[in-house]
Amino acid sequence: MGQVTIYLEDDIENRMVKAAKSAHLSKSKWIAKLINEKVANEWPQSVIDHAGSWKDFPDIEDLRKNSGKDARREEF
């Protein structure tokens, strides 16, 4: 497991400590959780759980029908 040293201004460190405590996590685990969220390659479960929950949301064909035509590409 890797180890990283970071330097924080006092105000930022104080806010980080409060946030970690409110999440019932150590500072290290709180920071690791944030990094993991930033580098994740998939949607969080909270977003996945909402998929399909908007009954009146238009389908892909409705969304595309008013998008216009693409401009012709230049030939090289």
N, CA, C and O atoms as a CHARMM CRD file, in Angstrom:
* protein
*
  304
    1    1 MET  N      0.85000  -1.16600   0.00000 PROA 1      0.00000
    2    1 MET  CA     0.00000   0.00000   0.00000 PROA 1      0.00000
    3    1 MET  C      0.89600   1.23000   0.00000 PROA 1      0.00000
    4    1 MET  O      1.85900   1.30900   0.76300 PROA 1      0.00000
    5    2 GLY  N      0.57000   2.19100  -0.86600 PROA 2      0.00000
    6    2 GLY  CA     1.36000   3.40800  -0.96400 PROA 2      0.00000
    7    2 GLY  C      1.09600   4.35000   0.18600 PROA 2      0.00000
    8    2 GLY  O      0.08400   4.25600   0.88100 PROA 2      0.00000
    9    3 GLN  N      2.02900   5.25600   0.36600 PROA 3      0.00000
   10    3 GLN  CA     1.90600   6.25300   1.41600 PROA 3      0.00000
   11    3 GLN  C      2.20200   7.61500   0.79700 PROA 3      0.00000
   12    3 GLN  O      3.13800   7.74800   0.00900 PROA 3      0.00000
   13    4 VAL  N      1.40700   8.63200   1.15000 PROA 4      0.00000
   14    4 VAL  CA     1.53600   9.96300   0.57600 PROA 4      0.00000
   15    4 VAL  C      1.56700  10.98500   1.70100 PROA 4      0.00000
   16    4 VAL  O      0.83100  10.86100   2.68000 PROA 4      0.00000
   17    5 THR  N      2.40300  11.97600   1.56500 PROA 5      0.00000
   18    5 THR  CA     2.43700  13.08800   2.51500 PROA 5      0.00000
   19    5 THR  C      1.87500  14.31200   1.82200 PROA 5      0.00000
   20    5 THR  O      2.28000  14.63800   0.70600 PROA 5      0.00000
   21    6 ILE  N      0.94600  14.99100   2.47500 PROA 6      0.00000
   22    6 ILE  CA     0.39500  16.22900   1.91700 PROA 6      0.00000
   23    6 ILE  C      0.55200  17.34400   2.94400 PROA 6      0.00000
   24    6 ILE  O      0.62300  17.09900   4.14800 PROA 6      0.00000
   25    7 TYR  N      0.60200  18.55400   2.44500 PROA 7      0.00000
   26    7 TYR  CA     0.70900  19.72300   3.30500 PROA 7      0.00000
   27    7 TYR  C     -0.53700  20.56800   3.10500 PROA 7      0.00000
   28    7 TYR  O     -0.88000  20.92200   1.97600 PROA 7      0.00000
   29    8 LEU  N     -1.21900  20.89500   4.20800 PROA 8      0.00000
   30    8 LEU  CA    -2.45600  21.65800   4.15100 PROA 8      0.00000
   31    8 LEU  C     -2.32400  22.92900   4.98100 PROA 8      0.00000
   32    8 LEU  O     -1.65000  22.94800   6.01100 PROA 8      0.00000
   33    9 GLU  N     -2.96800  23.97300   4.52200 PROA 9      0.00000
   34    9 GLU  CA    -3.05500  25.16800   5.33900 PROA 9      0.00000
   35    9 GLU  C     -3.89900  24.83400   6.56600 PROA 9      0.00000
   36    9 GLU  O     -4.74600  23.94200   6.51600 PROA 9      0.00000
   37   10 ASP  N     -3.67000  25.54500   7.65900 PROA 10     0.00000
   38   10 ASP  CA    -4.34500  25.22600   8.92200 PROA 10     0.00000
   39   10 ASP  C     -5.86400  25.19800   8.78800 PROA 10     0.00000
   40   10 ASP  O     -6.51600  24.28700   9.29800 PROA 10     0.00000
   41   11 ASP  N     -6.43200  26.19200   8.10300 PROA 11     0.00000
   42   11 ASP  CA    -7.88600  26.25400   7.95100 PROA 11     0.00000
   43   11 ASP  C     -8.42100  25.03300   7.21200 PROA 11     0.00000
   44   11 ASP  O     -9.44000  24.46400   7.60500 PROA 11     0.00000
   45   12 ILE  N     -7.74800  24.63600   6.16100 PROA 12     0.00000
   46   12 ILE  CA    -8.18100  23.46700   5.38200 PROA 12     0.00000
   47   12 ILE  C     -8.05000  22.20500   6.22000 PROA 12     0.00000
   48   12 ILE  O     -8.93000  21.34500   6.19600 PROA 12     0.00000
   49   13 GLU  N     -6.95400  22.09400   6.96000 PROA 13     0.00000
   50   13 GLU  CA    -6.78900  20.91200   7.80800 PROA 13     0.00000
   51   13 GLU  C     -7.89000  20.83700   8.86100 PROA 13     0.00000
   52   13 GLU  O     -8.43300  19.76200   9.11400 PROA 13     0.00000
   53   14 ASN  N     -8.22300  21.96400   9.47300 PROA 14     0.00000
   54   14 ASN  CA    -9.28600  21.96800  10.49000 PROA 14     0.00000
   55   14 ASN  C    -10.61600  21.52700   9.90700 PROA 14     0.00000
   56   14 ASN  O    -11.34800  20.76500  10.53800 PROA 14     0.00000
   57   15 ARG  N    -10.93500  21.99900   8.70700 PROA 15     0.00000
   58   15 ARG  CA   -12.19100  21.58700   8.06700 PROA 15     0.00000
   59   15 ARG  C    -12.16100  20.12100   7.69000 PROA 15     0.00000
   60   15 ARG  O    -13.17200  19.42700   7.79600 PROA 15     0.00000
   61   16 MET  N    -10.99700  19.64300   7.24600 PROA 16     0.00000
   62   16 MET  CA   -10.86000  18.22700   6.88900 PROA 16     0.00000
   63   16 MET  C    -11.04400  17.34700   8.12200 PROA 16     0.00000
   64   16 MET  O    -11.71000  16.31400   8.05100 PROA 16     0.00000
   65   17 VAL  N    -10.46300  17.74500   9.24300 PROA 17     0.00000
   66   17 VAL  CA   -10.58900  16.97200  10.48400 PROA 17     0.00000
   67   17 VAL  C    -12.05500  16.89200  10.90100 PROA 17     0.00000
   68   17 VAL  O    -12.53400  15.82300  11.27800 PROA 17     0.00000
   69   18 LYS  N    -12.76700  18.01000  10.83700 PROA 18     0.00000
   70   18 LYS  CA   -14.19300  18.01600  11.19600 PROA 18     0.00000
   71   18 LYS  C    -14.99900  17.11200  10.25800 PROA 18     0.00000
   72   18 LYS  O    -15.86900  16.36500  10.70500 PROA 18     0.00000
   73   19 ALA  N    -14.70600  17.18500   8.96200 PROA 19     0.00000
   74   19 ALA  CA   -15.42800  16.35200   7.99500 PROA 19     0.00000
   75   19 ALA  C    -15.15400  14.87300   8.23200 PROA 19     0.00000
   76   19 ALA  O    -16.07300  14.05600   8.17700 PROA 19     0.00000
   77   20 ALA  N    -13.91100  14.52600   8.49400 PROA 20     0.00000
   78   20 ALA  CA   -13.56000  13.12300   8.75700 PROA 20     0.00000
   79   20 ALA  C    -14.25500  12.61600  10.01800 PROA 20     0.00000
   80   20 ALA  O    -14.76000  11.49400  10.04900 PROA 20     0.00000
   81   21 LYS  N    -14.27600  13.45100  11.05500 PROA 21     0.00000
   82   21 LYS  CA   -14.95000  13.05100  12.30000 PROA 21     0.00000
   83   21 LYS  C    -16.44300  12.85100  12.07600 PROA 21     0.00000
   84   21 LYS  O    -17.02500  11.88800  12.57500 PROA 21     0.00000
   85   22 SER  N    -17.06400  13.76200  11.32400 PROA 22     0.00000
   86   22 SER  CA   -18.50900  13.62500  11.10100 PROA 22     0.00000
   87   22 SER  C    -18.83100  12.40000  10.25800 PROA 22     0.00000
   88   22 SER  O    -19.93500  11.86100  10.34200 PROA 22     0.00000
   89   23 ALA  N    -17.87500  11.95400   9.44400 PROA 23     0.00000
   90   23 ALA  CA   -18.06300  10.73700   8.64300 PROA 23     0.00000
   91   23 ALA  C    -17.61500   9.48800   9.40300 PROA 23     0.00000
   92   23 ALA  O    -17.70400   8.37600   8.88200 PROA 23     0.00000
   93   24 HSD  N    -17.13100   9.67300  10.64500 PROA 24     0.00000
   94   24 HSD  CA   -16.63900   8.56800  11.48200 PROA 24     0.00000
   95   24 HSD  C    -15.50100   7.81700  10.78800 PROA 24     0.00000
   96   24 HSD  O    -15.43900   6.58800  10.81500 PROA 24     0.00000
   97   25 LEU  N    -14.60100   8.58800  10.16600 PROA 25     0.00000
   98   25 LEU  CA   -13.44600   8.01700   9.48400 PROA 25     0.00000
   99   25 LEU  C    -12.17300   8.66800   9.99700 PROA 25     0.00000
  100   25 LEU  O    -12.18600   9.80100  10.47900 PROA 25     0.00000
  101   26 SER  N    -11.07500   7.93300   9.88600 PROA 26     0.00000
  102   26 SER  CA    -9.78100   8.55000  10.17300 PROA 26     0.00000
  103   26 SER  C     -9.48300   9.54600   9.05800 PROA 26     0.00000
  104   26 SER  O    -10.09400   9.48700   7.99100 PROA 26     0.00000
  105   27 LYS  N     -8.55900  10.44700   9.29900 PROA 27     0.00000
  106   27 LYS  CA    -8.18700  11.41100   8.25700 PROA 27     0.00000
  107   27 LYS  C     -7.69000  10.68100   7.00900 PROA 27     0.00000
  108   27 LYS  O     -8.04000  11.04500   5.88600 PROA 27     0.00000
  109   28 SER  N     -6.88400   9.66500   7.21500 PROA 28     0.00000
  110   28 SER  CA    -6.32600   8.90900   6.09900 PROA 28     0.00000
  111   28 SER  C     -7.42400   8.23800   5.27400 PROA 28     0.00000
  112   28 SER  O     -7.41200   8.30900   4.04500 PROA 28     0.00000
  113   29 LYS  N     -8.36900   7.58900   5.94700 PROA 29     0.00000
  114   29 LYS  CA    -9.44900   6.90700   5.22400 PROA 29     0.00000
  115   29 LYS  C    -10.36800   7.91400   4.53600 PROA 29     0.00000
  116   29 LYS  O    -10.87700   7.64300   3.44800 PROA 29     0.00000
  117   30 TRP  N    -10.58500   9.07100   5.15800 PROA 30     0.00000
  118   30 TRP  CA   -11.43100  10.09600   4.56100 PROA 30     0.00000
  119   30 TRP  C    -10.80100  10.61800   3.27300 PROA 30     0.00000
  120   30 TRP  O    -11.48300  10.76500   2.25900 PROA 30     0.00000
  121   31 ILE  N     -9.51000  10.89400   3.31400 PROA 31     0.00000
  122   31 ILE  CA    -8.80400  11.37400   2.11300 PROA 31     0.00000
  123   31 ILE  C     -8.78200  10.28800   1.04300 PROA 31     0.00000
  124   31 ILE  O     -9.00500  10.57800  -0.13200 PROA 31     0.00000
  125   32 ALA  N     -8.51800   9.04600   1.43300 PROA 32     0.00000
  126   32 ALA  CA    -8.49000   7.94400   0.46100 PROA 32     0.00000
  127   32 ALA  C     -9.84900   7.77500  -0.19900 PROA 32     0.00000
  128   32 ALA  O     -9.92700   7.48400  -1.39300 PROA 32     0.00000
  129   33 LYS  N    -10.92700   7.95500   0.57200 PROA 33     0.00000
  130   33 LYS  CA   -12.27900   7.85000   0.01700 PROA 33     0.00000
  131   33 LYS  C    -12.51700   8.93800  -1.02800 PROA 33     0.00000
  132   33 LYS  O    -13.08200   8.66600  -2.08800 PROA 33     0.00000
  133   34 LEU  N    -12.09300  10.16100  -0.73900 PROA 34     0.00000
  134   34 LEU  CA   -12.24800  11.25300  -1.70500 PROA 34     0.00000
  135   34 LEU  C    -11.47300  10.98300  -2.98900 PROA 34     0.00000
  136   34 LEU  O    -11.98400  11.19800  -4.08800 PROA 34     0.00000
  137   35 ILE  N    -10.24300  10.51300  -2.84600 PROA 35     0.00000
  138   35 ILE  CA    -9.43500  10.21500  -4.02700 PROA 35     0.00000
  139   35 ILE  C    -10.08600   9.10700  -4.84100 PROA 35     0.00000
  140   35 ILE  O    -10.14400   9.18900  -6.06700 PROA 35     0.00000
  141   36 ASN  N    -10.57100   8.08200  -4.17300 PROA 36     0.00000
  142   36 ASN  CA   -11.23500   6.98000  -4.86300 PROA 36     0.00000
  143   36 ASN  C    -12.45400   7.46700  -5.63900 PROA 36     0.00000
  144   36 ASN  O    -12.69200   7.02200  -6.76200 PROA 36     0.00000
  145   37 GLU  N    -13.22900   8.38000  -5.04900 PROA 37     0.00000
  146   37 GLU  CA   -14.39900   8.92500  -5.73700 PROA 37     0.00000
  147   37 GLU  C    -13.99300   9.72300  -6.97300 PROA 37     0.00000
  148   37 GLU  O    -14.68700   9.68300  -7.98900 PROA 37     0.00000
  149   38 LYS  N    -12.88800  10.44000  -6.89800 PROA 38     0.00000
  150   38 LYS  CA   -12.43500  11.27000  -8.01700 PROA 38     0.00000
  151   38 LYS  C    -11.88300  10.44400  -9.17600 PROA 38     0.00000
  152   38 LYS  O    -11.97000  10.87100 -10.32700 PROA 38     0.00000
  153   39 VAL  N    -11.32300   9.28600  -8.89900 PROA 39     0.00000
  154   39 VAL  CA   -10.71500   8.48700  -9.96300 PROA 39     0.00000
  155   39 VAL  C    -11.59500   7.31500 -10.40500 PROA 39     0.00000
  156   39 VAL  O    -11.19700   6.52700 -11.26300 PROA 39     0.00000
  157   40 ALA  N    -12.78200   7.20200  -9.82400 PROA 40     0.00000
  158   40 ALA  CA   -13.68200   6.09700 -10.17600 PROA 40     0.00000
  159   40 ALA  C    -14.08400   6.18900 -11.65200 PROA 40     0.00000
  160   40 ALA  O    -14.26200   7.28200 -12.19000 PROA 40     0.00000
  161   41 ASN  N    -14.22100   5.04700 -12.28500 PROA 41     0.00000
  162   41 ASN  CA   -14.58800   4.97300 -13.70000 PROA 41     0.00000
  163   41 ASN  C    -16.03300   4.55300 -13.91100 PROA 41     0.00000
  164   41 ASN  O    -16.42000   4.18800 -15.02200 PROA 41     0.00000
  165   42 GLU  N    -16.81900   4.60000 -12.86800 PROA 42     0.00000
  166   42 GLU  CA   -18.21800   4.21800 -13.01000 PROA 42     0.00000
  167   42 GLU  C    -19.07900   5.13600 -12.14200 PROA 42     0.00000
  168   42 GLU  O    -18.57200   5.83300 -11.26300 PROA 42     0.00000
  169   43 TRP  N    -20.36100   5.12400 -12.39900 PROA 43     0.00000
  170   43 TRP  CA   -21.27400   5.96900 -11.64800 PROA 43     0.00000
  171   43 TRP  C    -21.39300   5.47300 -10.21900 PROA 43     0.00000
  172   43 TRP  O    -21.36600   4.26500  -9.98400 PROA 43     0.00000
  173   44 PRO  N    -21.52500   6.38300  -9.25600 PROA 44     0.00000
  174   44 PRO  CA   -21.76000   5.95100  -7.87200 PROA 44     0.00000
  175   44 PRO  C    -23.09800   5.21700  -7.76500 PROA 44     0.00000
  176   44 PRO  O    -24.00000   5.45000  -8.56900 PROA 44     0.00000
  177   45 GLN  N    -23.22400   4.35000  -6.79600 PROA 45     0.00000
  178   45 GLN  CA   -24.44700   3.57100  -6.61600 PROA 45     0.00000
  179   45 GLN  C    -25.65900   4.46900  -6.42600 PROA 45     0.00000
  180   45 GLN  O    -26.75800   4.11800  -6.85400 PROA 45     0.00000
  181   46 SER  N    -25.48100   5.61700  -5.79400 PROA 46     0.00000
  182   46 SER  CA   -26.61400   6.52700  -5.57900 PROA 46     0.00000
  183   46 SER  C    -27.18900   7.02600  -6.90300 PROA 46     0.00000
  184   46 SER  O    -28.38900   7.28400  -6.99200 PROA 46     0.00000
  185   47 VAL  N    -26.35600   7.16600  -7.92900 PROA 47     0.00000
  186   47 VAL  CA   -26.83000   7.57300  -9.24800 PROA 47     0.00000
  187   47 VAL  C    -27.47600   6.38000  -9.96000 PROA 47     0.00000
  188   47 VAL  O    -28.54300   6.51400 -10.55800 PROA 47     0.00000
  189   48 ILE  N    -26.84000   5.24000  -9.89400 PROA 48     0.00000
  190   48 ILE  CA   -27.37200   4.02900 -10.53300 PROA 48     0.00000
  191   48 ILE  C    -28.75800   3.70900  -9.99300 PROA 48     0.00000
  192   48 ILE  O    -29.63300   3.28100 -10.74600 PROA 48     0.00000
  193   49 ASP  N    -28.96600   3.91100  -8.69900 PROA 49     0.00000
  194   49 ASP  CA   -30.26000   3.62400  -8.07400 PROA 49     0.00000
  195   49 ASP  C    -31.38600   4.48300  -8.64500 PROA 49     0.00000
  196   49 ASP  O    -32.55100   4.08900  -8.58400 PROA 49     0.00000
  197   50 HSD  N    -31.05900   5.63900  -9.19400 PROA 50     0.00000
  198   50 HSD  CA   -32.08200   6.53900  -9.73100 PROA 50     0.00000
  199   50 HSD  C    -32.36600   6.31500 -11.22500 PROA 50     0.00000
  200   50 HSD  O    -33.27100   6.93800 -11.77900 PROA 50     0.00000
  201   51 ALA  N    -31.61500   5.44700 -11.86500 PROA 51     0.00000
  202   51 ALA  CA   -31.81700   5.20400 -13.29600 PROA 51     0.00000
  203   51 ALA  C    -33.24600   4.76100 -13.56200 PROA 51     0.00000
  204   51 ALA  O    -33.74500   3.83700 -12.91900 PROA 51     0.00000
  205   52 GLY  N    -33.90400   5.41900 -14.51100 PROA 52     0.00000
  206   52 GLY  CA   -35.26200   5.07500 -14.89100 PROA 52     0.00000
  207   52 GLY  C    -36.33600   5.61200 -13.96700 PROA 52     0.00000
  208   52 GLY  O    -37.50900   5.27100 -14.12500 PROA 52     0.00000
  209   53 SER  N    -35.96500   6.44100 -13.00800 PROA 53     0.00000
  210   53 SER  CA   -36.96200   6.90800 -12.04700 PROA 53     0.00000
  211   53 SER  C    -37.77000   8.10300 -12.54100 PROA 53     0.00000
  212   53 SER  O    -38.75300   8.47900 -11.90200 PROA 53     0.00000
  213   54 TRP  N    -37.38200   8.70900 -13.66300 PROA 54     0.00000
  214   54 TRP  CA   -38.14400   9.82100 -14.23100 PROA 54     0.00000
  215   54 TRP  C    -39.04700   9.28200 -15.32800 PROA 54     0.00000
  216   54 TRP  O    -38.58400   9.00400 -16.43400 PROA 54     0.00000
  217   55 LYS  N    -40.30500   9.13600 -15.03600 PROA 55     0.00000
  218   55 LYS  CA   -41.25300   8.52200 -15.97500 PROA 55     0.00000
  219   55 LYS  C    -41.46800   9.38300 -17.22200 PROA 55     0.00000
  220   55 LYS  O    -41.71900   8.84400 -18.30000 PROA 55     0.00000
  221   56 ASP  N    -41.37600  10.71000 -17.09800 PROA 56     0.00000
  222   56 ASP  CA   -41.63400  11.58200 -18.24000 PROA 56     0.00000
  223   56 ASP  C    -40.35800  12.01400 -18.96000 PROA 56     0.00000
  224   56 ASP  O    -40.40400  12.90600 -19.80600 PROA 56     0.00000
  225   57 PHE  N    -39.22300  11.39700 -18.63800 PROA 57     0.00000
  226   57 PHE  CA   -37.96300  11.75500 -19.29100 PROA 57     0.00000
  227   57 PHE  C    -37.98200  11.23400 -20.72400 PROA 57     0.00000
  228   57 PHE  O    -38.30800  10.06900 -20.95200 PROA 57     0.00000
  229   58 PRO  N    -37.63400  12.08800 -21.69700 PROA 58     0.00000
  230   58 PRO  CA   -37.70200  11.65500 -23.09900 PROA 58     0.00000
  231   58 PRO  C    -36.69000  10.55100 -23.41400 PROA 58     0.00000
  232   58 PRO  O    -35.62500  10.47800 -22.80100 PROA 58     0.00000
  233   59 ASP  N    -37.03700   9.69900 -24.37400 PROA 59     0.00000
  234   59 ASP  CA   -36.08500   8.66800 -24.77200 PROA 59     0.00000
  235   59 ASP  C    -35.09500   9.27300 -25.77400 PROA 59     0.00000
  236   59 ASP  O    -35.23400  10.43000 -26.16900 PROA 59     0.00000
  237   60 ILE  N    -34.11400   8.49700 -26.17300 PROA 60     0.00000
  238   60 ILE  CA   -33.01600   8.99800 -27.00200 PROA 60     0.00000
  239   60 ILE  C    -33.50100   9.53000 -28.34400 PROA 60     0.00000
  240   60 ILE  O    -32.96500  10.52000 -28.84300 PROA 60     0.00000
  241   61 GLU  N    -34.50600   8.88900 -28.93500 PROA 61     0.00000
  242   61 GLU  CA   -35.01600   9.36000 -30.22400 PROA 61     0.00000
  243   61 GLU  C    -35.63800  10.75200 -30.09400 PROA 61     0.00000
  244   61 GLU  O    -35.44300  11.60300 -30.96200 PROA 61     0.00000
  245   62 ASP  N    -36.38400  10.98300 -29.01500 PROA 62     0.00000
  246   62 ASP  CA   -36.97500  12.30700 -28.78100 PROA 62     0.00000
  247   62 ASP  C    -35.90300  13.36300 -28.56100 PROA 62     0.00000
  248   62 ASP  O    -36.03800  14.49400 -29.02800 PROA 62     0.00000
  249   63 LEU  N    -34.86300  13.00800 -27.86700 PROA 63     0.00000
  250   63 LEU  CA   -33.78200  13.95900 -27.61200 PROA 63     0.00000
  251   63 LEU  C    -33.04600  14.33100 -28.90300 PROA 63     0.00000
  252   63 LEU  O    -32.64100  15.48000 -29.08400 PROA 63     0.00000
  253   64 ARG  N    -32.87800  13.35900 -29.79400 PROA 64     0.00000
  254   64 ARG  CA   -32.09800  13.59900 -31.00700 PROA 64     0.00000
  255   64 ARG  C    -32.89200  14.25400 -32.14000 PROA 64     0.00000
  256   64 ARG  O    -32.28500  14.84500 -33.03200 PROA 64     0.00000
  257   65 LYS  N    -34.20800  14.17100 -32.13800 PROA 65     0.00000
  258   65 LYS  CA   -34.97400  14.63500 -33.29500 PROA 65     0.00000
  259   65 LYS  C    -34.89100  16.14900 -33.50900 PROA 65     0.00000
  260   65 LYS  O    -35.10400  16.61300 -34.62900 PROA 65     0.00000
  261   66 ASN  N    -34.59400  16.91600 -32.49100 PROA 66     0.00000
  262   66 ASN  CA   -34.48600  18.36800 -32.63400 PROA 66     0.00000
  263   66 ASN  C    -33.04800  18.87600 -32.55700 PROA 66     0.00000
  264   66 ASN  O    -32.81500  20.07000 -32.36800 PROA 66     0.00000
  265   67 SER  N    -32.09300  17.97400 -32.70300 PROA 67     0.00000
  266   67 SER  CA   -30.69600  18.38800 -32.54100 PROA 67     0.00000
  267   67 SER  C    -30.08900  18.95400 -33.82300 PROA 67     0.00000
  268   67 SER  O    -28.97300  19.47300 -33.79000 PROA 67     0.00000
  269   68 GLY  N    -30.78900  18.86700 -34.94100 PROA 68     0.00000
  270   68 GLY  CA   -30.25200  19.40200 -36.18800 PROA 68     0.00000
  271   68 GLY  C    -29.30800  18.42600 -36.85100 PROA 68     0.00000
  272   68 GLY  O    -29.08400  17.31600 -36.36800 PROA 68     0.00000
  273   69 LYS  N    -28.75900  18.86500 -37.97400 PROA 69     0.00000
  274   69 LYS  CA   -27.84400  17.99400 -38.71700 PROA 69     0.00000
  275   69 LYS  C    -26.40400  18.39900 -38.42300 PROA 69     0.00000
  276   69 LYS  O    -26.10900  19.56000 -38.13900 PROA 69     0.00000
  277   70 ASP  N    -25.53200  17.42600 -38.49900 PROA 70     0.00000
  278   70 ASP  CA   -24.12300  17.71400 -38.32200 PROA 70     0.00000
  279   70 ASP  C    -23.59000  18.49300 -39.52500 PROA 70     0.00000
  280   70 ASP  O    -24.06600  18.32300 -40.64800 PROA 70     0.00000
  281   71 ALA  N    -22.63000  19.32200 -39.28300 PROA 71     0.00000
  282   71 ALA  CA   -21.96400  20.02900 -40.37800 PROA 71     0.00000
  283   71 ALA  C    -21.09600  19.04400 -41.14200 PROA 71     0.00000
  284   71 ALA  O    -20.56700  18.09100 -40.57000 PROA 71     0.00000
  285   72 ARG  N    -20.95700  19.28200 -42.43400 PROA 72     0.00000
  286   72 ARG  CA   -20.11800  18.40600 -43.24400 PROA 72     0.00000
  287   72 ARG  C    -18.66200  18.58800 -42.86000 PROA 72     0.00000
  288   72 ARG  O    -18.20500  19.71600 -42.67700 PROA 72     0.00000
  289   73 ARG  N    -17.94600  17.51700 -42.74000 PROA 73     0.00000
  290   73 ARG  CA   -16.53100  17.57400 -42.37200 PROA 73     0.00000
  291   73 ARG  C    -15.69700  17.97000 -43.57900 PROA 73     0.00000
  292   73 ARG  O    -16.02600  17.67400 -44.72700 PROA 73     0.00000
  293   74 GLU  N    -14.60800  18.65000 -43.26700 PROA 74     0.00000
  294   74 GLU  CA   -13.67700  19.00400 -44.32800 PROA 74     0.00000
  295   74 GLU  C    -12.93300  17.77200 -44.79900 PROA 74     0.00000
  296   74 GLU  O    -12.62000  16.87600 -44.01500 PROA 74     0.00000
  297   75 GLU  N    -12.65900  17.74300 -46.07500 PROA 75     0.00000
  298   75 GLU  CA   -11.87400  16.62200 -46.61800 PROA 75     0.00000
  299   75 GLU  C    -10.42100  17.03200 -46.63900 PROA 75     0.00000
  300   75 GLU  O    -10.08600  18.17100 -46.96600 PROA 75     0.00000
  301   76 PHE  N     -9.56300  16.09600 -46.28900 PROA 76     0.00000
  302   76 PHE  CA    -8.12600  16.40200 -46.26100 PROA 76     0.00000
  303   76 PHE  C     -7.41300  15.77000 -47.40100 PROA 76     0.00000
  304   76 PHE  O     -6.19800  15.92500 -47.53100 PROA 76     0.00000
